[in-house]
Amino acid sequence: MDADLKTLLVEFVEKVGLLKKDMKQKPEFERYEARFLRIEQKFSSLAESIATNDPEYAKLLRRAWQMPGISLAFRNAEHQKKLKSERTED
């Protein structure tokens, strides 16, 4: 899997994870809880499949699902480091 596709998948999983987190705080979450459980089951299957070839990437995906805010913060920090190093090279 190429790097761009990996990044897009992590970003997608973060967005769904953030939605799940926001929905849990709403009173109508019970109405959607079963759907989120099925999404989580499918995600777990995907992560397990990826883990056979790329365990580190599967770990990133799991973090993006379980702790989307932290995952996003780590990605932002890495992006800021990259921008800073590019500025110092110029």
PyMOL Python script that loads the backbone (N, CA, C, O; Angstrom):
from pymol import cmd

cmd.read_pdbstr("""\
ATOM      1  N   MET A   1       0.855  -1.165   0.000  1.00  0.00           N
ATOM      2  CA  MET A   1       0.000   0.000   0.000  1.00  0.00           C
ATOM      3  C   MET A   1       0.908   1.237   0.000  1.00  0.00           C
ATOM      4  O   MET A   1       1.853   1.314   0.785  1.00  0.00           O
ATOM      5  N   ASP A   2       0.623   2.190  -0.870  1.00  0.00           N
ATOM      6  CA  ASP A   2       1.491   3.365  -0.948  1.00  0.00           C
ATOM      7  C   ASP A   2       1.194   4.342   0.200  1.00  0.00           C
ATOM      8  O   ASP A   2       0.148   4.257   0.844  1.00  0.00           O
ATOM      9  N   ALA A   3       2.122   5.260   0.442  1.00  0.00           N
ATOM     10  CA  ALA A   3       2.065   6.172   1.586  1.00  0.00           C
ATOM     11  C   ALA A   3       0.840   7.083   1.547  1.00  0.00           C
ATOM     12  O   ALA A   3       0.232   7.344   2.585  1.00  0.00           O
ATOM     13  N   ASP A   4       0.475   7.565   0.369  1.00  0.00           N
ATOM     14  CA  ASP A   4      -0.695   8.450   0.266  1.00  0.00           C
ATOM     15  C   ASP A   4      -1.980   7.724   0.653  1.00  0.00           C
ATOM     16  O   ASP A   4      -2.829   8.282   1.349  1.00  0.00           O
ATOM     17  N   LEU A   5      -2.117   6.500   0.208  1.00  0.00           N
ATOM     18  CA  LEU A   5      -3.301   5.710   0.546  1.00  0.00           C
ATOM     19  C   LEU A   5      -3.342   5.420   2.049  1.00  0.00           C
ATOM     20  O   LEU A   5      -4.405   5.477   2.667  1.00  0.00           O
ATOM     21  N   LYS A   6      -2.200   5.114   2.623  1.00  0.00           N
ATOM     22  CA  LYS A   6      -2.132   4.880   4.066  1.00  0.00           C
ATOM     23  C   LYS A   6      -2.574   6.116   4.839  1.00  0.00           C
ATOM     24  O   LYS A   6      -3.340   6.015   5.798  1.00  0.00           O
ATOM     25  N   THR A   7      -2.096   7.270   4.426  1.00  0.00           N
ATOM     26  CA  THR A   7      -2.463   8.517   5.097  1.00  0.00           C
ATOM     27  C   THR A   7      -3.961   8.777   4.989  1.00  0.00           C
ATOM     28  O   THR A   7      -4.605   9.141   5.973  1.00  0.00           O
ATOM     29  N   LEU A   8      -4.511   8.592   3.799  1.00  0.00           N
ATOM     30  CA  LEU A   8      -5.952   8.794   3.613  1.00  0.00           C
ATOM     31  C   LEU A   8      -6.776   7.852   4.481  1.00  0.00           C
ATOM     32  O   LEU A   8      -7.799   8.252   5.037  1.00  0.00           O
ATOM     33  N   LEU A   9      -6.337   6.611   4.597  1.00  0.00           N
ATOM     34  CA  LEU A   9      -7.070   5.647   5.408  1.00  0.00           C
ATOM     35  C   LEU A   9      -7.022   6.022   6.887  1.00  0.00           C
ATOM     36  O   LEU A   9      -8.033   5.927   7.582  1.00  0.00           O
ATOM     37  N   VAL A  10      -5.856   6.447   7.374  1.00  0.00           N
ATOM     38  CA  VAL A  10      -5.742   6.884   8.769  1.00  0.00           C
ATOM     39  C   VAL A  10      -6.652   8.085   9.015  1.00  0.00           C
ATOM     40  O   VAL A  10      -7.349   8.140  10.028  1.00  0.00           O
ATOM     41  N   GLU A  11      -6.646   9.044   8.092  1.00  0.00           N
ATOM     42  CA  GLU A  11      -7.499  10.231   8.242  1.00  0.00           C
ATOM     43  C   GLU A  11      -8.980   9.845   8.269  1.00  0.00           C
ATOM     44  O   GLU A  11      -9.752  10.390   9.058  1.00  0.00           O
ATOM     45  N   PHE A  12      -9.370   8.913   7.416  1.00  0.00           N
ATOM     46  CA  PHE A  12     -10.755   8.448   7.389  1.00  0.00           C
ATOM     47  C   PHE A  12     -11.138   7.786   8.712  1.00  0.00           C
ATOM     48  O   PHE A  12     -12.199   8.066   9.269  1.00  0.00           O
ATOM     49  N   VAL A  13     -10.277   6.918   9.205  1.00  0.00           N
ATOM     50  CA  VAL A  13     -10.556   6.218  10.464  1.00  0.00           C
ATOM     51  C   VAL A  13     -10.639   7.220  11.615  1.00  0.00           C
ATOM     52  O   VAL A  13     -11.486   7.077  12.497  1.00  0.00           O
ATOM     53  N   GLU A  14      -9.768   8.233  11.614  1.00  0.00           N
ATOM     54  CA  GLU A  14      -9.842   9.273  12.642  1.00  0.00           C
ATOM     55  C   GLU A  14     -11.194   9.978  12.616  1.00  0.00           C
ATOM     56  O   GLU A  14     -11.803  10.203  13.662  1.00  0.00           O
ATOM     57  N   LYS A  15     -11.660  10.326  11.419  1.00  0.00           N
ATOM     58  CA  LYS A  15     -12.941  11.041  11.294  1.00  0.00           C
ATOM     59  C   LYS A  15     -14.098  10.197  11.821  1.00  0.00           C
ATOM     60  O   LYS A  15     -14.969  10.712  12.522  1.00  0.00           O
ATOM     61  N   VAL A  16     -14.116   8.922  11.494  1.00  0.00           N
ATOM     62  CA  VAL A  16     -15.185   8.046  11.988  1.00  0.00           C
ATOM     63  C   VAL A  16     -15.045   7.867  13.503  1.00  0.00           C
ATOM     64  O   VAL A  16     -16.045   7.827  14.219  1.00  0.00           O
ATOM     65  N   GLY A  17     -13.816   7.761  13.984  1.00  0.00           N
ATOM     66  CA  GLY A  17     -13.583   7.661  15.427  1.00  0.00           C
ATOM     67  C   GLY A  17     -14.057   8.901  16.168  1.00  0.00           C
ATOM     68  O   GLY A  17     -14.639   8.799  17.247  1.00  0.00           O
ATOM     69  N   LEU A  18     -13.809  10.074  15.590  1.00  0.00           N
ATOM     70  CA  LEU A  18     -14.283  11.316  16.199  1.00  0.00           C
ATOM     71  C   LEU A  18     -15.807  11.387  16.192  1.00  0.00           C
ATOM     72  O   LEU A  18     -16.414  11.851  17.157  1.00  0.00           O
ATOM     73  N   LEU A  19     -16.421  10.930  15.113  1.00  0.00           N
ATOM     74  CA  LEU A  19     -17.881  10.882  15.050  1.00  0.00           C
ATOM     75  C   LEU A  19     -18.436   9.973  16.138  1.00  0.00           C
ATOM     76  O   LEU A  19     -19.401  10.324  16.817  1.00  0.00           O
ATOM     77  N   LYS A  20     -17.823   8.805  16.300  1.00  0.00           N
ATOM     78  CA  LYS A  20     -18.259   7.858  17.329  1.00  0.00           C
ATOM     79  C   LYS A  20     -18.154   8.498  18.706  1.00  0.00           C
ATOM     80  O   LYS A  20     -19.068   8.391  19.523  1.00  0.00           O
ATOM     81  N   LYS A  21     -17.033   9.164  18.956  1.00  0.00           N
ATOM     82  CA  LYS A  21     -16.817   9.824  20.254  1.00  0.00           C
ATOM     83  C   LYS A  21     -17.872  10.906  20.498  1.00  0.00           C
ATOM     84  O   LYS A  21     -18.426  10.997  21.594  1.00  0.00           O
ATOM     85  N   ASP A  22     -18.146  11.718  19.489  1.00  0.00           N
ATOM     86  CA  ASP A  22     -19.161  12.769  19.619  1.00  0.00           C
ATOM     87  C   ASP A  22     -20.551  12.178  19.832  1.00  0.00           C
ATOM     88  O   ASP A  22     -21.324  12.678  20.649  1.00  0.00           O
ATOM     89  N   MET A  23     -20.864  11.120  19.103  1.00  0.00           N
ATOM     90  CA  MET A  23     -22.185  10.504  19.207  1.00  0.00           C
ATOM     91  C   MET A  23     -22.410   9.872  20.582  1.00  0.00           C
ATOM     92  O   MET A  23     -23.536   9.865  21.078  1.00  0.00           O
ATOM     93  N   LYS A  24     -21.357   9.344  21.198  1.00  0.00           N
ATOM     94  CA  LYS A  24     -21.507   8.712  22.513  1.00  0.00           C
ATOM     95  C   LYS A  24     -21.995   9.708  23.558  1.00  0.00           C
ATOM     96  O   LYS A  24     -22.606   9.320  24.553  1.00  0.00           O
ATOM     97  N   GLN A  25     -21.727  10.980  23.334  1.00  0.00           N
ATOM     98  CA  GLN A  25     -22.127  12.009  24.293  1.00  0.00           C
ATOM     99  C   GLN A  25     -23.566  12.466  24.082  1.00  0.00           C
ATOM    100  O   GLN A  25     -24.102  13.211  24.902  1.00  0.00           O
ATOM    101  N   LYS A  26     -24.185  12.039  23.015  1.00  0.00           N
ATOM    102  CA  LYS A  26     -25.554  12.453  22.692  1.00  0.00           C
ATOM    103  C   LYS A  26     -26.555  11.446  23.267  1.00  0.00           C
ATOM    104  O   LYS A  26     -26.270  10.250  23.337  1.00  0.00           O
ATOM    105  N   PRO A  27     -27.714  11.932  23.672  1.00  0.00           N
ATOM    106  CA  PRO A  27     -28.714  11.009  24.238  1.00  0.00           C
ATOM    107  C   PRO A  27     -29.223   9.973  23.233  1.00  0.00           C
ATOM    108  O   PRO A  27     -29.642   8.886  23.631  1.00  0.00           O
ATOM    109  N   GLU A  28     -29.193  10.293  21.946  1.00  0.00           N
ATOM    110  CA  GLU A  28     -29.709   9.346  20.950  1.00  0.00           C
ATOM    111  C   GLU A  28     -28.673   8.312  20.507  1.00  0.00           C
ATOM    112  O   GLU A  28     -28.910   7.584  19.544  1.00  0.00           O
ATOM    113  N   PHE A  29     -27.525   8.233  21.196  1.00  0.00           N
ATOM    114  CA  PHE A  29     -26.495   7.275  20.810  1.00  0.00           C
ATOM    115  C   PHE A  29     -27.010   5.843  20.808  1.00  0.00           C
ATOM    116  O   PHE A  29     -26.638   5.047  19.946  1.00  0.00           O
ATOM    117  N   GLU A  30     -27.856   5.518  21.761  1.00  0.00           N
ATOM    118  CA  GLU A  30     -28.381   4.149  21.849  1.00  0.00           C
ATOM    119  C   GLU A  30     -29.026   3.711  20.541  1.00  0.00           C
ATOM    120  O   GLU A  30     -28.987   2.536  20.177  1.00  0.00           O
ATOM    121  N   ARG A  31     -29.609   4.654  19.854  1.00  0.00           N
ATOM    122  CA  ARG A  31     -30.257   4.351  18.575  1.00  0.00           C
ATOM    123  C   ARG A  31     -29.249   3.876  17.524  1.00  0.00           C
ATOM    124  O   ARG A  31     -29.587   3.081  16.647  1.00  0.00           O
ATOM    125  N   TYR A  32     -28.016   4.366  17.619  1.00  0.00           N
ATOM    126  CA  TYR A  32     -26.979   4.057  16.630  1.00  0.00           C
ATOM    127  C   TYR A  32     -25.896   3.120  17.149  1.00  0.00           C
ATOM    128  O   TYR A  32     -24.978   2.760  16.412  1.00  0.00           O
ATOM    129  N   GLU A  33     -25.998   2.730  18.397  1.00  0.00           N
ATOM    130  CA  GLU A  33     -24.946   1.927  19.019  1.00  0.00           C
ATOM    131  C   GLU A  33     -24.663   0.632  18.264  1.00  0.00           C
ATOM    132  O   GLU A  33     -23.501   0.270  18.081  1.00  0.00           O
ATOM    133  N   ALA A  34     -25.691  -0.059  17.829  1.00  0.00           N
ATOM    134  CA  ALA A  34     -25.501  -1.329  17.103  1.00  0.00           C
ATOM    135  C   ALA A  34     -24.744  -1.096  15.803  1.00  0.00           C
ATOM    136  O   ALA A  34     -23.899  -1.906  15.424  1.00  0.00           O
ATOM    137  N   ARG A  35     -25.038  -0.004  15.123  1.00  0.00           N
ATOM    138  CA  ARG A  35     -24.324   0.302  13.878  1.00  0.00           C
ATOM    139  C   ARG A  35     -22.853   0.563  14.143  1.00  0.00           C
ATOM    140  O   ARG A  35     -21.988   0.101  13.398  1.00  0.00           O
ATOM    141  N   PHE A  36     -22.568   1.310  15.215  1.00  0.00           N
ATOM    142  CA  PHE A  36     -21.172   1.568  15.547  1.00  0.00           C
ATOM    143  C   PHE A  36     -20.450   0.283  15.944  1.00  0.00           C
ATOM    144  O   PHE A  36     -19.262   0.128  15.659  1.00  0.00           O
ATOM    145  N   LEU A  37     -21.147  -0.628  16.591  1.00  0.00           N
ATOM    146  CA  LEU A  37     -20.532  -1.918  16.928  1.00  0.00           C
ATOM    147  C   LEU A  37     -20.190  -2.710  15.672  1.00  0.00           C
ATOM    148  O   LEU A  37     -19.136  -3.342  15.601  1.00  0.00           O
ATOM    149  N   ARG A  38     -21.079  -2.677  14.682  1.00  0.00           N
ATOM    150  CA  ARG A  38     -20.793  -3.379  13.421  1.00  0.00           C
ATOM    151  C   ARG A  38     -19.629  -2.714  12.680  1.00  0.00           C
ATOM    152  O   ARG A  38     -18.788  -3.397  12.095  1.00  0.00           O
ATOM    153  N   ILE A  39     -19.587  -1.391  12.708  1.00  0.00           N
ATOM    154  CA  ILE A  39     -18.456  -0.686  12.094  1.00  0.00           C
ATOM    155  C   ILE A  39     -17.164  -1.095  12.789  1.00  0.00           C
ATOM    156  O   ILE A  39     -16.150  -1.343  12.137  1.00  0.00           O
ATOM    157  N   GLU A  40     -17.209  -1.164  14.112  1.00  0.00           N
ATOM    158  CA  GLU A  40     -16.013  -1.547  14.865  1.00  0.00           C
ATOM    159  C   GLU A  40     -15.589  -2.977  14.550  1.00  0.00           C
ATOM    160  O   GLU A  40     -14.393  -3.257  14.470  1.00  0.00           O
ATOM    161  N   GLN A  41     -16.536  -3.876  14.372  1.00  0.00           N
ATOM    162  CA  GLN A  41     -16.203  -5.249  14.005  1.00  0.00           C
ATOM    163  C   GLN A  41     -15.523  -5.307  12.643  1.00  0.00           C
ATOM    164  O   GLN A  41     -14.523  -6.004  12.473  1.00  0.00           O
ATOM    165  N   LYS A  42     -16.059  -4.580  11.681  1.00  0.00           N
ATOM    166  CA  LYS A  42     -15.449  -4.557  10.343  1.00  0.00           C
ATOM    167  C   LYS A  42     -14.073  -3.916  10.391  1.00  0.00           C
ATOM    168  O   LYS A  42     -13.139  -4.378   9.734  1.00  0.00           O
ATOM    169  N   PHE A  43     -13.951  -2.845  11.174  1.00  0.00           N
ATOM    170  CA  PHE A  43     -12.649  -2.203  11.308  1.00  0.00           C
ATOM    171  C   PHE A  43     -11.629  -3.159  11.927  1.00  0.00           C
ATOM    172  O   PHE A  43     -10.486  -3.227  11.475  1.00  0.00           O
ATOM    173  N   SER A  44     -12.040  -3.893  12.956  1.00  0.00           N
ATOM    174  CA  SER A  44     -11.134  -4.853  13.600  1.00  0.00           C
ATOM    175  C   SER A  44     -10.657  -5.913  12.615  1.00  0.00           C
ATOM    176  O   SER A  44      -9.488  -6.299  12.628  1.00  0.00           O
ATOM    177  N   SER A  45     -11.556  -6.380  11.767  1.00  0.00           N
ATOM    178  CA  SER A  45     -11.175  -7.356  10.739  1.00  0.00           C
ATOM    179  C   SER A  45     -10.166  -6.752   9.763  1.00  0.00           C
ATOM    180  O   SER A  45      -9.195  -7.402   9.375  1.00  0.00           O
ATOM    181  N   LEU A  46     -10.408  -5.511   9.377  1.00  0.00           N
ATOM    182  CA  LEU A  46      -9.482  -4.818   8.480  1.00  0.00           C
ATOM    183  C   LEU A  46      -8.107  -4.670   9.130  1.00  0.00           C
ATOM    184  O   LEU A  46      -7.085  -4.960   8.507  1.00  0.00           O
ATOM    185  N   ALA A  47      -8.087  -4.219  10.381  1.00  0.00           N
ATOM    186  CA  ALA A  47      -6.811  -4.022  11.081  1.00  0.00           C
ATOM    187  C   ALA A  47      -6.061  -5.347  11.240  1.00  0.00           C
ATOM    188  O   ALA A  47      -4.840  -5.390  11.083  1.00  0.00           O
ATOM    189  N   GLU A  48      -6.776  -6.414  11.548  1.00  0.00           N
ATOM    190  CA  GLU A  48      -6.136  -7.730  11.674  1.00  0.00           C
ATOM    191  C   GLU A  48      -5.539  -8.168  10.349  1.00  0.00           C
ATOM    192  O   GLU A  48      -4.432  -8.706  10.314  1.00  0.00           O
ATOM    193  N   SER A  49      -6.250  -7.946   9.275  1.00  0.00           N
ATOM    194  CA  SER A  49      -5.744  -8.308   7.953  1.00  0.00           C
ATOM    195  C   SER A  49      -4.491  -7.514   7.607  1.00  0.00           C
ATOM    196  O   SER A  49      -3.525  -8.070   7.083  1.00  0.00           O
ATOM    197  N   ILE A  50      -4.503  -6.234   7.896  1.00  0.00           N
ATOM    198  CA  ILE A  50      -3.338  -5.385   7.623  1.00  0.00           C
ATOM    199  C   ILE A  50      -2.166  -5.768   8.514  1.00  0.00           C
ATOM    200  O   ILE A  50      -1.014  -5.695   8.088  1.00  0.00           O
ATOM    201  N   ALA A  51      -2.449  -6.176   9.746  1.00  0.00           N
ATOM    202  CA  ALA A  51      -1.395  -6.517  10.702  1.00  0.00           C
ATOM    203  C   ALA A  51      -0.530  -7.685  10.238  1.00  0.00           C
ATOM    204  O   ALA A  51       0.627  -7.791  10.643  1.00  0.00           O
ATOM    205  N   THR A  52      -1.068  -8.553   9.403  1.00  0.00           N
ATOM    206  CA  THR A  52      -0.273  -9.692   8.933  1.00  0.00           C
ATOM    207  C   THR A  52       0.901  -9.233   8.067  1.00  0.00           C
ATOM    208  O   THR A  52       1.953  -9.871   8.056  1.00  0.00           O
ATOM    209  N   ASN A  53       0.718  -8.117   7.335  1.00  0.00           N
ATOM    210  CA  ASN A  53       1.787  -7.610   6.463  1.00  0.00           C
ATOM    211  C   ASN A  53       2.491  -6.377   7.017  1.00  0.00           C
ATOM    212  O   ASN A  53       3.667  -6.151   6.732  1.00  0.00           O
ATOM    213  N   ASP A  54       1.777  -5.581   7.806  1.00  0.00           N
ATOM    214  CA  ASP A  54       2.334  -4.311   8.280  1.00  0.00           C
ATOM    215  C   ASP A  54       1.808  -4.016   9.690  1.00  0.00           C
ATOM    216  O   ASP A  54       0.885  -3.218   9.854  1.00  0.00           O
ATOM    217  N   PRO A  55       2.398  -4.662  10.709  1.00  0.00           N
ATOM    218  CA  PRO A  55       1.885  -4.506  12.070  1.00  0.00           C
ATOM    219  C   PRO A  55       1.970  -3.073  12.598  1.00  0.00           C
ATOM    220  O   PRO A  55       1.104  -2.655  13.367  1.00  0.00           O
ATOM    221  N   GLU A  56       2.978  -2.323  12.211  1.00  0.00           N
ATOM    222  CA  GLU A  56       3.104  -0.939  12.676  1.00  0.00           C
ATOM    223  C   GLU A  56       1.978  -0.066  12.124  1.00  0.00           C
ATOM    224  O   GLU A  56       1.433   0.781  12.831  1.00  0.00           O
ATOM    225  N   TYR A  57       1.642  -0.278  10.870  1.00  0.00           N
ATOM    226  CA  TYR A  57       0.552   0.487  10.272  1.00  0.00           C
ATOM    227  C   TYR A  57      -0.784   0.108  10.906  1.00  0.00           C
ATOM    228  O   TYR A  57      -1.629   0.973  11.137  1.00  0.00           O
ATOM    229  N   ALA A  58      -0.974  -1.167  11.185  1.00  0.00           N
ATOM    230  CA  ALA A  58      -2.202  -1.611  11.857  1.00  0.00           C
ATOM    231  C   ALA A  58      -2.305  -0.952  13.227  1.00  0.00           C
ATOM    232  O   ALA A  58      -3.399  -0.594  13.661  1.00  0.00           O
ATOM    233  N   LYS A  59      -1.186  -0.791  13.904  1.00  0.00           N
ATOM    234  CA  LYS A  59      -1.162  -0.122  15.207  1.00  0.00           C
ATOM    235  C   LYS A  59      -1.600   1.341  15.064  1.00  0.00           C
ATOM    236  O   LYS A  59      -2.351   1.846  15.899  1.00  0.00           O
ATOM    237  N   LEU A  60      -1.135   2.022  14.013  1.00  0.00           N
ATOM    238  CA  LEU A  60      -1.551   3.403  13.750  1.00  0.00           C
ATOM    239  C   LEU A  60      -3.053   3.488  13.505  1.00  0.00           C
ATOM    240  O   LEU A  60      -3.725   4.386  14.011  1.00  0.00           O
ATOM    241  N   LEU A  61      -3.565   2.553  12.732  1.00  0.00           N
ATOM    242  CA  LEU A  61      -5.001   2.537  12.449  1.00  0.00           C
ATOM    243  C   LEU A  61      -5.821   2.308  13.720  1.00  0.00           C
ATOM    244  O   LEU A  61      -6.846   2.955  13.933  1.00  0.00           O
ATOM    245  N   ARG A  62      -5.363   1.395  14.548  1.00  0.00           N
ATOM    246  CA  ARG A  62      -6.088   1.122  15.798  1.00  0.00           C
ATOM    247  C   ARG A  62      -6.091   2.352  16.708  1.00  0.00           C
ATOM    248  O   ARG A  62      -7.097   2.672  17.341  1.00  0.00           O
ATOM    249  N   ARG A  63      -4.944   3.034  16.760  1.00  0.00           N
ATOM    250  CA  ARG A  63      -4.884   4.261  17.567  1.00  0.00           C
ATOM    251  C   ARG A  63      -5.835   5.313  16.995  1.00  0.00           C
ATOM    252  O   ARG A  63      -6.505   6.024  17.744  1.00  0.00           O
ATOM    253  N   ALA A  64      -5.892   5.409  15.664  1.00  0.00           N
ATOM    254  CA  ALA A  64      -6.787   6.374  15.021  1.00  0.00           C
ATOM    255  C   ALA A  64      -8.247   6.064  15.361  1.00  0.00           C
ATOM    256  O   ALA A  64      -9.054   6.984  15.490  1.00  0.00           O
ATOM    257  N   TRP A  65      -8.592   4.799  15.505  1.00  0.00           N
ATOM    258  CA  TRP A  65      -9.960   4.413  15.830  1.00  0.00           C
ATOM    259  C   TRP A  65     -10.264   4.607  17.317  1.00  0.00           C
ATOM    260  O   TRP A  65     -11.297   5.171  17.677  1.00  0.00           O
ATOM    261  N   GLN A  66      -9.369   4.144  18.166  1.00  0.00           N
ATOM    262  CA  GLN A  66      -9.611   4.157  19.604  1.00  0.00           C
ATOM    263  C   GLN A  66      -9.379   5.526  20.238  1.00  0.00           C
ATOM    264  O   GLN A  66     -10.085   5.916  21.168  1.00  0.00           O
ATOM    265  N   MET A  67      -8.391   6.247  19.731  1.00  0.00           N
ATOM    266  CA  MET A  67      -8.042   7.554  20.287  1.00  0.00           C
ATOM    267  C   MET A  67      -7.835   8.555  19.146  1.00  0.00           C
ATOM    268  O   MET A  67      -6.714   9.007  18.914  1.00  0.00           O
ATOM    269  N   PRO A  68      -8.898   8.898  18.442  1.00  0.00           N
ATOM    270  CA  PRO A  68      -8.745   9.739  17.253  1.00  0.00           C
ATOM    271  C   PRO A  68      -8.131  11.105  17.530  1.00  0.00           C
ATOM    272  O   PRO A  68      -7.382  11.623  16.702  1.00  0.00           O
ATOM    273  N   GLY A  69      -8.435  11.691  18.671  1.00  0.00           N
ATOM    274  CA  GLY A  69      -7.865  12.996  19.007  1.00  0.00           C
ATOM    275  C   GLY A  69      -6.362  12.932  19.183  1.00  0.00           C
ATOM    276  O   GLY A  69      -5.639  13.814  18.720  1.00  0.00           O
ATOM    277  N   ILE A  70      -5.892  11.898  19.843  1.00  0.00           N
ATOM    278  CA  ILE A  70      -4.451  11.719  20.053  1.00  0.00           C
ATOM    279  C   ILE A  70      -3.766  11.410  18.729  1.00  0.00           C
ATOM    280  O   ILE A  70      -2.688  11.934  18.447  1.00  0.00           O
ATOM    281  N   SER A  71      -4.380  10.571  17.929  1.00  0.00           N
ATOM    282  CA  SER A  71      -3.825  10.245  16.617  1.00  0.00           C
ATOM    283  C   SER A  71      -3.669  11.501  15.773  1.00  0.00           C
ATOM    284  O   SER A  71      -2.636  11.715  15.139  1.00  0.00           O
ATOM    285  N   LEU A  72      -4.705  12.326  15.773  1.00  0.00           N
ATOM    286  CA  LEU A  72      -4.668  13.578  15.022  1.00  0.00           C
ATOM    287  C   LEU A  72      -3.585  14.505  15.558  1.00  0.00           C
ATOM    288  O   LEU A  72      -2.888  15.156  14.781  1.00  0.00           O
ATOM    289  N   ALA A  73      -3.440  14.570  16.868  1.00  0.00           N
ATOM    290  CA  ALA A  73      -2.398  15.409  17.475  1.00  0.00           C
ATOM    291  C   ALA A  73      -1.005  14.941  17.062  1.00  0.00           C
ATOM    292  O   ALA A  73      -0.142  15.765  16.759  1.00  0.00           O
ATOM    293  N   PHE A  74      -0.778  13.625  17.047  1.00  0.00           N
ATOM    294  CA  PHE A  74       0.522  13.093  16.619  1.00  0.00           C
ATOM    295  C   PHE A  74       0.798  13.432  15.159  1.00  0.00           C
ATOM    296  O   PHE A  74       1.909  13.825  14.806  1.00  0.00           O
ATOM    297  N   ARG A  75      -0.210  13.278  14.320  1.00  0.00           N
ATOM    298  CA  ARG A  75      -0.012  13.602  12.903  1.00  0.00           C
ATOM    299  C   ARG A  75       0.265  15.089  12.717  1.00  0.00           C
ATOM    300  O   ARG A  75       1.117  15.462  11.910  1.00  0.00           O
ATOM    301  N   ASN A  76      -0.438  15.937  13.447  1.00  0.00           N
ATOM    302  CA  ASN A  76      -0.197  17.377  13.351  1.00  0.00           C
ATOM    303  C   ASN A  76       1.210  17.739  13.820  1.00  0.00           C
ATOM    304  O   ASN A  76       1.871  18.577  13.206  1.00  0.00           O
ATOM    305  N   ALA A  77       1.672  17.113  14.903  1.00  0.00           N
ATOM    306  CA  ALA A  77       3.018  17.372  15.409  1.00  0.00           C
ATOM    307  C   ALA A  77       4.068  16.961  14.376  1.00  0.00           C
ATOM    308  O   ALA A  77       5.043  17.679  14.156  1.00  0.00           O
ATOM    309  N   GLU A  78       3.866  15.806  13.747  1.00  0.00           N
ATOM    310  CA  GLU A  78       4.802  15.354  12.711  1.00  0.00           C
ATOM    311  C   GLU A  78       4.797  16.311  11.531  1.00  0.00           C
ATOM    312  O   GLU A  78       5.847  16.600  10.955  1.00  0.00           O
ATOM    313  N   HIS A  79       3.627  16.799  11.173  1.00  0.00           N
ATOM    314  CA  HIS A  79       3.508  17.748  10.059  1.00  0.00           C
ATOM    315  C   HIS A  79       4.246  19.049  10.402  1.00  0.00           C
ATOM    316  O   HIS A  79       4.943  19.612   9.558  1.00  0.00           O
ATOM    317  N   GLN A  80       4.089  19.517  11.631  1.00  0.00           N
ATOM    318  CA  GLN A  80       4.764  20.749  12.047  1.00  0.00           C
ATOM    319  C   GLN A  80       6.284  20.578  12.028  1.00  0.00           C
ATOM    320  O   GLN A  80       7.003  21.487  11.614  1.00  0.00           O
ATOM    321  N   LYS A  81       6.777  19.420  12.472  1.00  0.00           N
ATOM    322  CA  LYS A  81       8.219  19.147  12.422  1.00  0.00           C
ATOM    323  C   LYS A  81       8.724  19.173  10.986  1.00  0.00           C
ATOM    324  O   LYS A  81       9.785  19.724  10.695  1.00  0.00           O
ATOM    325  N   LYS A  82       7.951  18.572  10.100  1.00  0.00           N
ATOM    326  CA  LYS A  82       8.329  18.529   8.693  1.00  0.00           C
ATOM    327  C   LYS A  82       8.388  19.928   8.107  1.00  0.00           C
ATOM    328  O   LYS A  82       9.328  20.255   7.383  1.00  0.00           O
ATOM    329  N   LEU A  83       7.399  20.757   8.408  1.00  0.00           N
ATOM    330  CA  LEU A  83       7.395  22.134   7.918  1.00  0.00           C
ATOM    331  C   LEU A  83       8.583  22.910   8.475  1.00  0.00           C
ATOM    332  O   LEU A  83       9.211  23.687   7.756  1.00  0.00           O
ATOM    333  N   LYS A  84       8.885  22.707   9.726  1.00  0.00           N
ATOM    334  CA  LYS A  84       9.996  23.413  10.363  1.00  0.00           C
ATOM    335  C   LYS A  84      11.318  23.004   9.724  1.00  0.00           C
ATOM    336  O   LYS A  84      12.168  23.858   9.473  1.00  0.00           O
ATOM    337  N   SER A  85      11.505  21.720   9.460  1.00  0.00           N
ATOM    338  CA  SER A  85      12.757  21.254   8.841  1.00  0.00           C
ATOM    339  C   SER A  85      12.874  21.752   7.420  1.00  0.00           C
ATOM    340  O   SER A  85      13.975  22.030   6.946  1.00  0.00           O
ATOM    341  N   GLU A  86      11.734  21.870   6.724  1.00  0.00           N
ATOM    342  CA  GLU A  86      11.773  22.404   5.348  1.00  0.00           C
ATOM    343  C   GLU A  86      12.169  23.868   5.347  1.00  0.00           C
ATOM    344  O   GLU A  86      12.883  24.310   4.447  1.00  0.00           O
ATOM    345  N   ARG A  87      11.719  24.637   6.342  1.00  0.00           N
ATOM    346  CA  ARG A  87      12.079  26.053   6.438  1.00  0.00           C
ATOM    347  C   ARG A  87      13.554  26.244   6.744  1.00  0.00           C
ATOM    348  O   ARG A  87      14.181  27.175   6.240  1.00  0.00           O
ATOM    349  N   THR A  88      14.113  25.354   7.576  1.00  0.00           N
ATOM    350  CA  THR A  88      15.526  25.496   7.928  1.00  0.00           C
ATOM    351  C   THR A  88      16.435  25.091   6.777  1.00  0.00           C
ATOM    352  O   THR A  88      17.574  25.550   6.694  1.00  0.00           O
ATOM    353  N   GLU A  89      15.939  24.235   5.888  1.00  0.00           N
ATOM    354  CA  GLU A  89      16.723  23.816   4.724  1.00  0.00           C
ATOM    355  C   GLU A  89      16.823  24.935   3.691  1.00  0.00           C
ATOM    356  O   GLU A  89      17.795  24.996   2.938  1.00  0.00           O
ATOM    357  N   ASP A  90      15.828  25.818   3.650  1.00  0.00           N
ATOM    358  CA  ASP A  90      15.805  26.896   2.653  1.00  0.00           C
ATOM    359  C   ASP A  90      16.766  27.968   2.981  1.00  0.00           C
ATOM    360  O   ASP A  90      16.872  28.949   2.244  1.00  0.00           O
TER     361      ASP A  90
END
""", "prot")
cmd.dss("prot")
cmd.show_as("cartoon", "prot")
cmd.util.cbc("prot")
cmd.orient("prot")
